Structure formats: C-alpha cells, structure tokens
Amino acid sequence: PRPRWRTRTATAATRTAAAGTRTATTSIPTAGAGIRTRRRRPSAMPCRGAACWRWASRAALGHRRAPAGATAWTAALALAGGIALVFMFADARTRPFAGWGLAAWTAYAAAGLFALRSLRDAAGPVAGVAQIGWLWTWTLAFALALRQFVGDLQLGAGWRDALTLLPLLLAWTLALARPAWLAPPLAARFPAYRGVLLGSQAVLVLAAFAGLLSGDGASTPIPFVPLLNPLELAQLGALACLARWLVDRDGPALPAAWRPALLAIAGFAFVTAATLRATHHLGGVEWSAQLWSSNLAQTSLTVVWSALGVLGWVRGSQRGHRMLWLAGAVLMGVVLAELLLIDRTHLGNLFGIASFIAYGLLCTVIGYFAPAPPRDATAGATP
C-alpha cells in the first residue's frame, strides 16, 4: 500500500497546479480586456475638443440663466478656441471627421449652436467674436480634412493646395454674395461685423494666393493644362473674390482709382507665375531659381507681358481710363528693360537689334491708335 504522506503530498501538488491553472486562465481575459480598453481609448485631440465644447456649452447655459459679461466672453472665446484646436489636429495628424474626431466635432456643432443662440442679446462685440470664430473654425476644419484626403490619394501638389484653399474661397464667396446663408443664428447682428469677417477672409486668402505663386502646380495624375489646372483655377477664384470684395459695401475704404491698380498687380503676378509654370511643365525646364535665366522662360515672359501691355494700352484709351492706360505703358517699359538687360545677351547683336526695331514699331502703332486719355477723364471708370 502507498504511504499516506505521499498521497497527501500528491493531492496538495495537484490542487496547487489546478489553482495555478485557474489563475493563469482567468488572467488571460483580464489582460486581453486591458488591451482592448487601451485600443478603444480616444486620442488626446478629440478629448481636448470635447472639453472645449463642454466649456462653451456650460458658459452659454450660465449666461442664459444669469446674463453676465464674464460668461458671455467665456462662451465666445471657447467657440473661437476651435481655431487653435484645428491647428492642434493638424500638428498631431489627427483626422477631424473620423472616429472620435467626428464625435468631438458633432459635439462642437451642438454646443456652438446653443452658445450662439444664448449670445443673441449679449452686449458689445461678444457675439461677433463668437460667430466669426465659429465660422473660421469650420472653414479651417474642412480645409484640413481635404488636405489630408488629398494626401491619402497621393495626388499632385497642385491638387493639395487647391483643395486646401477651396473651403476658404467658398466661405469668402458666401460672405460676399450670400451673407444670409452664414448669418444664422445671429442674423440680426451679422451685418455689424460682416466687414470684419470679409477683411479676415481677404487677408488669409490673399496670403495663400501669394504663397502659391511659388508652387509648381503639379496636377498628377492628369496632365497639366495652363489656366485649367487645379492650382490656377483656385487662384483665379481668389482674384474673382478680390474683385468682388473691392467693390463691396463692407469692403476696404480705398480710393476708387486704387482698386483697379491693386487688381492689376495681383493679376500681373498670377499671369507671370502661370507663364513660368507652363514653361516648366510643357517646356521641360526645371522648376528652380534657374528657370528665370532660361531662354524659353524669358521669351515666354516677353510675349505675355507685351500682350498684356498692349491690351492695357488699348482698353485704357478706348474707355478713357488713364490709370489702366498708364499701367499698360509701364508694362511695356518693363518689356523694354527686359529686352535691353536680359534678352539681348541671349539673342546676340543681330537678333537683339531686330527685337528692338519690332518693339519700337509696335509701340508706335499702338500709340497712334490708342493715345493717352485726358487727365480729367473719370478716374473711377471700370477697366
């Protein structure tokens, strides 16, 4: 027979092994649950957004119950703080309208509408700060979402820049042509700060317009077409909005004679950049600082600038608009300087002399058929 101490020892060992097995078995789901919990935890950006929206809704609720300047400004600054949050999303490369980000922005929409309704009777510029911040937040959020979408599709830089600018252009267009669509829920007070909104939109869009002048406008996967590629279509939209803003009742308080000049300067910069892009994509010249010194780029600029100068000369004379006529004459002077300082070194003596003769004949003919308008002509005539 087996000794009793050995039986008791084996029984105790069996129980210990079984307890250890149960412990290990129960620990596995617990660890898995912890892993699943960590995976489901939202990222920091949506959590910060939810905190900001909750702050705005609580301040708006407090202002509705007991109107006070502190609660009104708290709600307004919380709504405007959405602008900073968009840049945080961009810095963290987090999708604003995916996953927990979509939940956070849905909460912002609800809290924002509630806060704006609560600020209808707020004194001072509080309502303006809240609504302008609200509109800018949504504009920048959609711009970020489109930029990330283009990055996922691996499209050309022209698509990326154009679609990033698209929400800004749409918002500016609506503020110019259909302000009633942006006014709710503060429609009665919106006209008071519409000029501030238009000015801020103009500053950002024109800054983007100037920055995109140095872009090559790659439109892959489709071929590059001058003036019909995404980047240049977006810049044309910016010029159209600029022309509309300059004559808007809430636009800049500038002398009437300055408005065509500003538009002409912006248009000249756009046409020059578009000519260089066409030279790069269609002529095979590298997009770099050496592009300016290439024969093809200089010849193209000479032709385009001459055409613009002649057009300004003729149109200014026909309409009696002296500023436009002078702009055309100045541009023809720029063409002459280019012929003298740059093109002559590339063309040589014979072709250089021929180009000067052709330029002189062109200026003589245009000057005969399009004389200068009188000085007392209407300075504000539309070009």
C-alpha positions as CSV (number, residue, x, y, z in Angstrom):
1,P,0.0,0.0,0.0
2,R,1.1,3.6,-0.7
3,P,2.2,5.7,2.2
4,R,-0.2,8.3,3.5
5,W,2.3,11.1,3.4
6,R,3.0,10.5,-0.2
7,T,-0.8,10.6,-1.0
8,R,-1.3,13.8,0.9
9,T,1.7,15.4,-0.9
10,A,0.5,14.4,-4.4
11,T,-3.0,15.7,-3.6
12,A,-1.7,19.1,-2.4
13,A,0.5,19.4,-5.5
14,T,-2.5,18.6,-7.7
15,R,-4.6,21.2,-6.0
16,T,-1.7,23.8,-6.3
17,A,-1.3,23.1,-10.0
18,A,-5.1,23.4,-10.6
19,A,-5.2,26.7,-8.7
20,G,-2.3,28.0,-10.8
21,T,-4.0,26.9,-14.0
22,R,-7.2,28.7,-13.0
23,T,-5.3,31.8,-12.1
24,A,-3.5,31.8,-15.5
25,T,-6.7,31.1,-17.3
26,T,-8.5,34.0,-15.5
27,S,-5.6,36.3,-16.1
28,I,-5.6,35.9,-19.9
29,P,-9.1,37.5,-20.5
30,T,-8.2,40.3,-18.0
31,A,-5.1,41.2,-19.9
32,G,-7.0,41.0,-23.2
33,A,-9.6,43.2,-21.8
34,G,-7.0,45.7,-20.8
35,I,-5.5,45.7,-24.3
36,R,-8.9,46.2,-25.8
37,T,-9.6,49.0,-23.4
38,R,-6.4,50.8,-24.4
39,R,-7.2,50.4,-28.1
40,R,-10.7,51.9,-27.7
41,R,-9.4,54.8,-25.7
42,P,-9.8,58.0,-27.8
43,S,-6.8,60.1,-28.7
44,A,-5.9,63.3,-26.9
45,M,-7.2,65.7,-29.6
46,P,-10.9,64.6,-29.5
47,C,-10.7,64.7,-25.7
48,R,-9.5,68.2,-25.7
49,G,-12.1,69.1,-28.3
50,A,-14.9,67.6,-26.1
51,A,-13.6,69.6,-23.1
52,C,-13.6,72.8,-25.1
53,W,-17.2,72.2,-26.4
54,R,-18.4,71.4,-22.9
55,W,-16.8,74.6,-21.6
56,A,-18.6,76.6,-24.2
57,S,-22.0,74.9,-23.5
58,R,-21.7,75.4,-19.8
59,A,-20.7,79.0,-20.1
60,A,-23.6,79.6,-22.6
61,L,-26.0,77.9,-20.2
62,G,-24.8,80.1,-17.3
63,H,-25.2,83.2,-19.5
64,R,-28.7,82.2,-20.4
65,R,-29.7,81.7,-16.7
66,A,-27.9,84.8,-15.4
67,P,-26.6,87.1,-18.2
68,A,-23.2,88.5,-17.4
69,G,-20.2,89.7,-19.4
70,A,-17.9,87.0,-17.9
71,T,-20.0,84.1,-19.0
72,A,-20.6,85.6,-22.4
73,W,-16.9,86.1,-23.1
74,T,-16.2,82.6,-21.8
75,A,-18.6,81.1,-24.3
76,A,-17.3,83.3,-27.2
77,L,-13.7,82.5,-26.5
78,A,-14.5,78.8,-26.2
79,L,-16.1,78.9,-29.7
80,A,-13.1,80.8,-31.1
81,G,-10.8,78.4,-29.4
82,G,-11.9,75.9,-32.0
83,I,-9.4,77.6,-34.4
84,A,-6.5,76.6,-32.2
85,L,-7.9,73.1,-31.9
86,V,-7.9,72.7,-35.7
87,F,-4.2,73.5,-35.7
88,M,-3.6,71.0,-32.9
89,F,-5.4,68.4,-35.0
90,A,-3.1,69.3,-38.0
91,D,0.0,69.1,-35.8
92,A,-1.0,65.7,-34.4
93,R,-2.0,64.5,-37.9
94,T,-5.4,63.5,-36.5
95,R,-8.5,63.3,-38.7
96,P,-11.0,65.9,-37.7
97,F,-14.0,63.9,-39.2
98,A,-13.1,60.3,-38.5
99,G,-13.5,58.2,-35.4
100,W,-13.6,60.1,-32.1
101,G,-12.8,63.3,-34.0
102,L,-16.2,63.1,-35.7
103,A,-17.8,62.7,-32.3
104,A,-15.9,65.7,-30.9
105,W,-16.9,67.9,-33.9
106,T,-20.5,66.8,-33.6
107,A,-20.4,67.9,-30.0
108,Y,-18.9,71.2,-31.1
109,A,-21.7,71.8,-33.6
110,A,-24.4,71.3,-31.0
111,A,-22.6,73.3,-28.3
112,G,-21.8,76.1,-30.8
113,L,-25.4,76.5,-32.0
114,F,-26.6,76.5,-28.4
115,A,-23.9,79.1,-27.4
116,L,-24.7,81.4,-30.4
117,R,-28.4,81.4,-29.6
118,S,-27.6,82.3,-26.0
119,L,-25.5,85.3,-27.1
120,R,-28.2,87.0,-29.2
121,D,-28.7,89.7,-26.6
122,A,-25.0,89.9,-25.4
123,A,-23.7,93.5,-25.3
124,G,-20.6,94.6,-27.2
125,P,-18.5,92.6,-29.7
126,V,-19.0,89.3,-27.9
127,A,-21.5,87.9,-30.5
128,G,-19.2,89.0,-33.3
129,V,-16.1,87.2,-31.8
130,A,-18.2,84.1,-31.2
131,Q,-19.7,83.8,-34.7
132,I,-16.5,84.8,-36.6
133,G,-14.6,82.2,-34.5
134,W,-17.3,79.7,-35.2
135,L,-17.2,80.3,-39.0
136,W,-13.5,80.2,-39.2
137,T,-13.3,77.0,-37.1
138,W,-15.5,75.2,-39.6
139,T,-13.6,76.7,-42.6
140,L,-10.2,75.6,-41.3
141,A,-11.5,72.1,-40.2
142,F,-12.8,71.3,-43.7
143,A,-9.6,72.7,-45.3
144,L,-7.6,70.3,-43.0
145,A,-9.8,67.4,-43.9
146,L,-9.5,68.0,-47.6
147,R,-5.7,68.4,-47.4
148,Q,-5.5,65.0,-45.5
149,F,-7.8,63.4,-48.1
150,V,-5.5,64.5,-51.0
151,G,-2.5,63.2,-49.1
152,D,-4.2,59.8,-48.8
153,L,-4.8,59.7,-52.6
154,Q,-1.2,60.8,-53.3
155,L,-2.2,63.5,-55.8
156,G,0.0,66.3,-57.1
157,A,0.9,69.3,-55.0
158,G,-1.5,71.4,-57.1
159,W,-4.5,69.3,-56.0
160,R,-3.4,69.6,-52.4
161,D,-3.0,73.3,-52.4
162,A,-6.2,73.9,-54.4
163,L,-8.4,71.8,-52.3
164,T,-6.9,73.3,-49.1
165,L,-7.9,76.7,-50.4
166,L,-11.3,75.6,-51.6
167,P,-13.2,76.0,-48.2
168,L,-11.7,79.4,-47.7
169,L,-12.9,80.5,-51.2
170,L,-16.4,79.1,-50.6
171,A,-16.7,80.8,-47.3
172,W,-15.5,84.1,-48.8
173,T,-17.9,83.8,-51.7
174,L,-20.8,83.1,-49.4
175,A,-19.9,86.1,-47.2
176,L,-19.7,88.3,-50.3
177,A,-22.7,87.1,-52.3
178,R,-25.0,85.2,-49.9
179,P,-24.3,86.5,-46.4
180,A,-27.8,85.4,-45.2
181,W,-26.6,81.8,-45.5
182,L,-23.9,82.4,-42.9
183,A,-25.8,84.7,-40.6
184,P,-28.0,82.3,-38.5
185,P,-28.5,82.1,-35.6
186,L,-27.3,85.7,-35.2
187,A,-28.8,87.0,-38.4
188,A,-30.0,90.3,-36.9
189,R,-26.4,91.2,-35.7
190,F,-24.4,89.7,-38.5
191,P,-24.3,92.9,-40.7
192,A,-22.5,94.7,-37.9
193,Y,-19.4,92.6,-38.1
194,R,-19.7,91.3,-41.7
195,G,-16.9,93.7,-42.7
196,V,-14.5,92.2,-40.1
197,L,-15.2,88.7,-41.4
198,L,-14.7,89.8,-45.0
199,G,-11.4,91.5,-44.1
200,S,-10.1,88.5,-42.3
201,Q,-11.0,86.2,-45.2
202,A,-9.3,88.5,-47.6
203,V,-6.1,88.6,-45.6
204,L,-5.8,84.8,-45.4
205,V,-6.9,84.1,-48.9
206,L,-4.5,86.7,-50.4
207,A,-1.7,85.4,-48.2
208,A,-2.4,81.9,-49.6
209,F,-2.6,83.3,-53.1
210,A,0.8,85.0,-52.7
211,G,2.3,81.8,-51.2
212,L,1.0,79.6,-54.0
213,L,2.7,81.8,-56.7
214,S,5.9,79.9,-56.0
215,G,4.2,76.4,-56.4
216,D,4.8,74.4,-59.5
217,G,1.1,73.3,-59.6
218,A,1.7,69.6,-60.4
219,S,-1.7,68.1,-61.3
220,T,-0.8,64.5,-61.4
221,P,-2.4,62.1,-62.3
222,I,-4.0,64.3,-65.0
223,P,-1.8,66.2,-67.5
224,F,-1.0,69.9,-66.8
225,V,-3.1,72.4,-68.7
226,P,-2.3,76.1,-68.4
227,L,-5.0,78.0,-66.6
228,L,-7.2,74.9,-66.3
229,N,-5.2,73.1,-63.7
230,P,-6.4,72.9,-60.1
231,L,-4.0,75.4,-58.6
232,E,-4.5,78.1,-61.2
233,L,-8.3,77.7,-61.1
234,A,-8.2,78.2,-57.4
235,Q,-6.0,81.4,-57.8
236,L,-8.5,82.7,-60.5
237,G,-11.2,82.2,-57.9
238,A,-9.2,84.2,-55.4
239,L,-8.8,87.0,-58.0
240,A,-12.6,87.0,-58.7
241,C,-13.3,87.2,-54.9
242,L,-10.8,90.0,-54.6
243,A,-12.5,92.0,-57.4
244,R,-15.9,91.5,-55.7
245,W,-14.6,92.5,-52.3
246,L,-13.0,95.7,-53.6
247,V,-16.4,97.0,-54.6
248,D,-18.5,95.5,-51.7
249,R,-20.2,98.0,-49.4
250,D,-18.3,96.4,-46.5
251,G,-15.0,96.2,-48.4
252,P,-11.9,98.3,-47.9
253,A,-12.2,102.1,-47.8
254,L,-9.8,102.7,-50.7
255,P,-9.9,105.4,-53.4
256,A,-11.7,104.3,-56.5
257,A,-8.6,104.7,-58.6
258,W,-6.6,102.4,-56.4
259,R,-8.9,99.4,-56.8
260,P,-8.1,98.6,-60.5
261,A,-4.4,99.1,-59.7
262,L,-4.5,96.5,-56.9
263,L,-6.3,94.0,-59.0
264,A,-3.9,94.6,-61.9
265,I,-0.9,94.0,-59.7
266,A,-2.4,90.7,-58.4
267,G,-3.4,89.7,-62.0
268,F,0.1,90.5,-63.3
269,A,1.7,88.3,-60.6
270,F,-0.7,85.5,-61.4
271,V,-0.1,85.7,-65.2
272,T,3.7,85.7,-64.6
273,A,3.6,82.7,-62.4
274,A,1.2,80.9,-64.8
275,T,3.7,81.5,-67.7
276,L,6.6,80.1,-65.7
277,R,4.5,77.0,-64.7
278,A,3.6,76.4,-68.4
279,T,7.3,76.8,-69.3
280,H,8.2,74.2,-66.6
281,H,5.6,71.6,-67.4
282,L,5.3,72.0,-71.2
283,G,8.9,73.1,-72.0
284,G,10.7,70.7,-69.6
285,V,12.6,73.4,-67.8
286,E,13.4,72.6,-64.2
287,W,11.3,74.4,-61.5
288,S,14.1,76.2,-59.7
289,A,15.8,79.6,-59.5
290,Q,17.5,78.8,-62.8
291,L,14.1,78.9,-64.5
292,W,14.2,82.7,-64.7
293,S,17.5,82.6,-66.7
294,S,16.3,80.1,-69.3
295,N,15.8,81.4,-72.8
296,L,12.3,79.8,-73.1
297,A,11.1,81.4,-69.9
298,Q,12.4,84.8,-70.8
299,T,10.9,84.7,-74.3
300,S,7.6,83.5,-73.0
301,L,7.5,86.3,-70.4
302,T,8.4,88.9,-73.1
303,V,5.5,87.7,-75.3
304,V,3.0,87.5,-72.5
305,W,3.9,90.9,-70.9
306,S,3.8,92.5,-74.3
307,A,0.3,91.2,-74.9
308,L,-0.8,92.4,-71.5
309,G,0.8,95.9,-72.1
310,V,-0.8,96.3,-75.5
311,L,-4.2,95.2,-74.1
312,G,-4.0,97.7,-71.2
313,W,-2.9,100.4,-73.6
314,V,-5.8,99.9,-76.0
315,R,-8.5,99.3,-73.4
316,G,-7.4,102.2,-71.3
317,S,-7.6,104.5,-74.4
318,Q,-10.9,103.2,-75.5
319,R,-12.6,103.6,-72.1
320,G,-10.9,106.8,-71.2
321,H,-9.3,105.2,-68.1
322,R,-5.9,106.9,-67.7
323,M,-4.7,104.6,-64.9
324,L,-5.3,101.5,-67.0
325,W,-3.5,103.2,-69.9
326,L,-0.6,104.1,-67.7
327,A,-0.4,100.5,-66.4
328,G,-0.1,99.2,-69.9
329,A,2.6,101.8,-70.7
330,V,4.5,100.9,-67.6
331,L,4.3,97.2,-68.5
332,M,5.7,98.0,-72.0
333,G,8.5,99.8,-70.3
334,V,9.2,96.6,-68.3
335,V,9.3,94.7,-71.5
336,L,11.8,97.2,-72.9
337,A,14.0,96.8,-69.9
338,E,13.9,93.1,-70.2
339,L,14.9,93.3,-73.9
340,L,17.8,95.6,-73.0
341,L,19.1,93.8,-70.0
342,I,18.3,90.2,-70.4
343,D,17.1,89.1,-73.8
344,R,19.9,90.9,-75.7
345,T,22.5,88.8,-74.0
346,H,20.7,85.6,-75.2
347,L,19.7,86.8,-78.7
348,G,23.0,88.4,-79.8
349,N,23.6,91.6,-81.6
350,L,21.6,90.9,-84.8
351,F,18.5,89.4,-83.2
352,G,18.7,92.0,-80.4
353,I,18.6,94.9,-82.9
354,A,15.7,93.3,-84.7
355,S,13.8,92.8,-81.5
356,F,14.3,96.5,-80.6
357,I,13.1,97.6,-84.0
358,A,10.0,95.4,-83.7
359,Y,9.3,96.7,-80.2
360,G,9.6,100.3,-81.4
361,L,7.3,99.7,-84.4
362,L,4.7,98.1,-82.1
363,C,4.8,101.0,-79.6
364,T,4.5,103.5,-82.4
365,V,1.4,101.8,-83.9
366,I,-0.3,101.3,-80.6
367,G,0.5,104.9,-79.5
368,Y,-1.1,106.1,-82.7
369,F,-4.3,104.1,-82.4
370,A,-4.5,104.3,-78.6
371,P,-3.5,107.8,-77.5
372,A,-3.4,108.7,-73.9
373,P,-6.7,109.6,-72.3
374,P,-7.1,113.2,-71.0
375,R,-6.0,113.8,-67.4
376,D,-9.5,114.9,-66.4
377,A,-11.1,111.7,-67.5
378,T,-13.1,109.8,-65.0
379,A,-10.6,108.1,-62.7
380,G,-13.0,105.6,-61.4
381,A,-14.0,104.1,-64.7
382,T,-14.1,100.4,-64.7
383,P,-11.3,98.7,-66.7
